[in-house]
Amino acid sequence: MAIELFNDGKHICVMFNDLVKDAGDHAVQANQFLIVSDGEGALIDPSGHLTYNSLVLAMHKYLPKQQLKYLFASHQDPDIIGALDKWLFSTECSLYVSKLWSRFVPHFCNLNRADGRIIGIPDEGMPIRLRDTTIHAVPAHFLHAEGNFQFYDSKSKILFSGDMGASMVDANDIQKPMRTKEDFFQELHTMSGFHKRYMVSNKVCRLWANMVREMDIEMMVPQHGRYFVGKEAIHAFLDWIENLQCGIDLFTQEHYRFRG
């Protein structure tokens, strides 16, 4: 199912939430995002081989893949960009990814496929023009990858937040967004375990939350699970995450004991 997050007739942001088909239920649910601005397109975190064919078909309603200009990858994981070789083979698009991963992601490709088509994002981020909008690569390092970016669409005011804000839910539960503080706390049990393990430390969560509070955001849309609409739900999440003990905060010597 395609969920239209924004559509003013010329600029469209679409989330695909149910394209991961895994009969054994071994693959985590993942959202993929298409931005179309005046006939030019970008995919954010297009995922791996499990979704490639379904995503090509689903996005065709909004944009033929031949008109795809950019791929944006929040980090290097296979659920983010595992099908890179297929995208580079079938389109003329370029990939934007952290400079830390720009020499690693070509390993997803056949020989020479990625030559000249991987653009490394500097640690401070950068703006990327897409016809009628600017997509900002926003620093989110160590949330959870060492080189990690989120993507902010200045036209729709949507922050595509990668793993930050993710919830472990069934694809069918994603259609209804969180809009209130109460909605957030009702969903928190599907988020807390993930964030405690995958986010590196409370320090970087606080730094990130401080940055996001200064941004003009109408939606925050993670790569997994439900999304946030409106300031109340977004700020409820920020208040929680900036106080969360996670990652290395929770580890002790007991986690590094040889058990031979």
Buried (B, 14 or more C-beta within 10 A) or exposed (E): EBBEBBEEEEBBBBBBBBBBEEEEEEBBBBBBBBBBBEEBBBBBBBBBEBBBEBBBEBBEEBBEBEBBBBBBBBBBBBBBBBBBBBBBEEBEBBBBBBEBBBEEBBEBBEEEBBEEBBBBBEEEBBEBEBBBBBBBBBBBBBBBBEBBBBBBBBBBEBBBBBBBBBBEBEBEBBEEBBBEBEBBEEBBEBBBEBBBEBBBBBEBBBBBBEEBEEEEBBBBBBBBBBBBBBEBBBBBBBEBBBEBEBBEBEEEEEEEEEEE
